[in-house]
Amino acid sequence: MSLKVALVQLDASDDVDANIARAVALADEAASAGARLVALPEYLQYRGPDDGFRASARPIPGPHTDAFAAVARRRDAWILVGSTAETSGDPARPHNTSTLIAPDGSIAATYRKIHLFDVAVENGPVDTESDRVSAGRAPVVAAVDGIPFGLSICYDLRFPELYRALALAGAKVLTVPANFMERTGRDHWEVLLRARAIENGAWVLAPSQIGGPARFPAFGRSMVIDPWGTVVAQAPDTVGIVHAELDLERVDAIRRQIPSLQNRRPDAYEG
């Protein structure tokens, strides 16, 4: 079994309408070229000051997902809307939500980012995402053409326990839409993505932003990684689309050869 996928790399600004229009156009282009699943990056509707982010929040389904649903129906494709601001019970702190849209345009799954980017890196980004985002509470695995996908967002990448939980729940593909910072991305992005693929014997799809606000430039380098940890496709340093084909039998073959999921010893870890 195989699955044709495409990753869209964006350079979103503080213009919500322009961002959505650009992302929708690229998603449509990727699907028209044959991708069965198109994955977009985190914060695709807005990058800029926190007040603007809060103001950009909308319900799901709603204005930020409807146009992608139309692409899904028109192209008979799955669309992973990497993340957008979703209204919550707290107007000051919307959710940071990844939305999986089925080929019929329905919402197949939503995942609200669990781990929020509260960091202070010397000579690098200083951010408190929890000031503007309400954290999610539950991992999500959803089926794409019968293939279990584990959903995550950006900073989640630094928490291997989340991906192990997704793999144990059956995920064969892990999605990591991101707005990964340039300062940390040049040393950590590929290393962490490959580690998550290797330790779980899973495909990893990581569509990312590039460029952006001067204070927080994003690293880009959207990539597809196979269950052995090999980078099989990577975007250049520009807005665009990268295509790949996932061999899902490779997941079973690698997990059979290196059965780390079966060889776990949770009884020994608890002490």
C-alpha positions in Angstrom: 0.0 0.0 0.0 1.3 3.5 -0.9 0.1 7.0 -0.4 1.1 10.0 -2.5 1.6 13.1 -0.3 2.6 16.7 -0.7 3.9 19.2 1.8 3.3 22.9 1.4 5.9 25.3 2.7 4.6 28.8 3.4 5.8 32.2 4.5 2.7 33.6 6.2 2.4 37.2 7.2 0.0 39.2 9.4 -2.5 39.4 6.5 -5.0 36.6 7.3 -7.0 36.8 4.0 -3.8 36.7 1.9 -2.3 33.9 3.9 -5.4 31.7 3.5 -5.7 32.5 -0.2 -2.1 31.6 -0.8 -2.3 28.4 1.2 -5.5 27.3 -0.5 -4.0 27.9 -3.9 -0.9 25.8 -3.1 -3.0 23.1 -1.6 -5.1 23.0 -4.8 -2.0 22.9 -6.9 -0.5 20.0 -4.9 -3.7 18.0 -5.0 -4.2 18.6 -8.7 -0.7 17.2 -9.3 -1.8 13.9 -7.8 -1.3 14.1 -4.0 -3.8 12.1 -2.1 -2.9 14.0 1.1 -1.7 17.6 1.2 -0.2 18.8 4.5 0.3 22.5 5.4 2.3 24.1 8.2 1.5 25.6 11.6 0.1 29.1 12.1 -0.8 29.2 8.4 -3.5 31.9 8.9 -1.3 34.5 10.7 2.1 35.3 12.0 2.6 38.6 13.8 1.8 40.2 17.2 -0.2 38.3 19.7 -3.2 40.6 19.6 -3.5 39.9 15.9 -3.3 36.2 16.5 -6.1 36.3 19.0 -8.2 38.4 16.7 -7.7 35.9 13.9 -9.3 33.0 15.8 -12.3 31.3 14.2 -14.4 28.2 15.0 -13.7 24.9 13.3 -15.4 24.2 10.9 -15.4 27.8 9.8 -13.8 30.4 7.6 -10.3 29.1 8.0 -11.2 25.5 7.0 -14.1 26.0 4.5 -11.9 26.9 1.6 -9.7 23.9 2.2 -12.8 21.7 2.4 -13.7 22.9 -1.0 -10.3 21.9 -2.4 -10.7 18.5 -0.8 -14.1 17.9 -2.5 -12.9 19.3 -5.8 -9.7 17.3 -5.9 -10.9 14.2 -4.0 -8.0 14.6 -1.6 -7.2 14.7 2.1 -6.0 18.1 3.5 -4.2 18.6 6.7 -4.7 22.2 7.7 -1.4 22.3 9.7 -2.7 24.7 12.4 -4.9 27.7 12.7 -6.2 29.7 15.7 -9.4 28.1 16.9 -11.8 29.9 19.2 -11.9 28.6 22.7 -13.8 29.5 25.9 -11.0 32.1 26.6 -10.9 34.9 24.0 -7.4 35.8 25.1 -6.2 32.2 24.5 -7.6 30.4 21.5 -6.5 26.9 20.7 -3.7 26.1 18.2 -5.5 23.4 16.2 -4.5 21.1 13.4 -7.5 20.0 11.2 -7.7 16.9 9.0 -10.3 17.3 6.2 -11.6 14.2 4.4 -12.1 14.1 0.6 -15.8 14.8 1.0 -15.0 18.0 2.8 -15.9 16.9 6.3 -13.8 17.4 9.3 -12.2 14.0 10.0 -10.2 15.0 13.1 -8.9 18.0 15.0 -5.9 18.1 17.3 -5.2 20.9 19.7 -1.5 21.5 20.4 -0.6 20.0 23.8 2.9 21.3 24.4 3.2 25.1 24.2 6.4 27.0 23.1 7.4 28.7 26.4 11.2 29.1 25.9 14.0 31.6 26.3 17.0 30.7 24.0 20.2 32.7 24.4 20.7 34.8 21.2 17.5 33.2 19.9 13.7 33.1 20.3 12.0 34.2 23.6 8.3 33.3 23.5 5.5 32.3 25.8 2.9 30.6 23.6 0.8 29.8 26.7 0.0 33.6 27.0 -1.9 33.4 23.7 -2.9 29.7 23.4 -5.0 27.3 25.4 -3.3 23.9 25.5 -5.0 20.8 24.3 -5.3 17.7 26.5 -5.5 14.6 24.3 -3.4 12.8 21.6 -5.3 12.2 18.4 -4.9 9.3 15.9 -7.1 9.4 12.8 -7.4 7.2 9.7 -6.5 8.5 6.2 -7.7 5.9 3.6 -7.5 3.4 6.5 -3.9 4.4 7.4 -3.6 5.5 11.1 -2.1 9.0 11.3 -0.8 10.5 14.6 -1.3 14.3 14.7 1.1 16.8 16.5 2.2 20.4 16.1 5.7 21.9 16.1 7.0 22.1 19.8 5.4 18.7 20.4 8.4 17.4 18.5 10.5 17.7 21.6 8.3 15.3 23.7 9.0 11.7 22.5 6.5 10.3 24.9 3.7 11.8 22.8 4.9 10.1 19.6 5.4 6.8 21.4 1.8 7.1 22.6 0.6 7.7 19.1 2.6 4.8 17.7 1.3 2.5 20.5 -2.2 3.6 19.5 -1.5 2.4 16.0 -0.1 5.4 14.1 2.0 4.5 11.1 2.4 8.1 9.9 3.2 11.1 12.2 2.5 14.6 11.2 4.4 17.6 12.5 3.2 20.9 10.9 5.5 23.6 12.3 6.7 27.1 12.5 10.1 26.0 13.8 12.4 28.8 14.6 15.6 29.3 12.5 17.9 29.6 15.5 16.9 26.1 16.9 15.9 24.6 13.6 19.4 24.6 12.1 20.6 22.3 14.8 17.5 20.5 16.0 14.8 20.2 13.3 16.1 17.3 11.2 17.7 15.5 14.2 14.4 15.5 16.1 12.3 14.5 13.1 14.5 11.6 12.2 14.6 10.5 15.8 10.8 10.4 16.0 10.7 8.3 12.8 13.4 5.9 13.9 12.2 5.2 17.5 8.7 4.6 16.3 9.3 3.0 12.9 6.9 5.5 11.4 6.8 7.9 8.4 7.1 11.5 9.4 5.5 14.4 7.5 6.8 17.8 8.5 5.5 20.8 6.6 7.0 24.1 7.9 6.9 27.8 7.6 9.9 29.7 6.3 10.9 33.4 6.7 8.4 35.5 8.6 8.7 38.2 11.3 12.3 39.4 11.8 12.2 38.6 15.6 11.1 35.0 14.9 12.3 33.8 11.5 11.3 30.2 10.7 13.7 27.6 9.4 11.7 26.0 6.7 13.2 22.7 5.3 9.8 20.9 5.2 10.6 17.2 4.9 9.3 13.6 4.6 11.2 11.0 6.5 10.8 7.2 6.2 10.6 4.7 9.1 14.3 4.0 8.9 15.0 7.7 9.5 16.0 8.6 5.9 15.0 12.0 4.5 13.3 11.0 1.3 12.1 14.5 0.3 13.0 18.1 1.4 11.8 21.5 0.4 14.3 24.1 -0.7 14.5 27.4 1.1 11.5 29.0 -0.5 7.7 28.9 -0.6 6.5 25.8 -2.5 5.5 22.2 -2.6 7.4 19.0 -2.1 6.0 15.6 -3.2 6.7 12.1 -2.0 5.1 8.6 -2.0 4.8 6.7 1.2 5.4 2.9 1.1 3.3 1.8 4.1 4.5 -1.8 4.0 7.9 -0.4 5.0 6.5 0.5 8.4 5.6 -3.2 9.1 8.9 -4.4 7.7 11.0 -2.1 9.9 8.9 -2.7 13.0 9.3 -6.4 12.4 13.1 -6.2 12.1 13.5 -3.8 15.0 10.5 -4.4 17.3 11.1 -1.6 19.7 7.4 -1.1 20.4 7.2 -4.7 21.5 10.5 -4.7 23.4 9.4 -1.9 25.7 9.7 -2.6 29.5 7.2 -0.2 31.1 7.4 -2.2 34.3 11.1 -1.2 34.7 10.5 2.5 33.9 7.9 3.1 36.6 10.4 2.7 39.5 
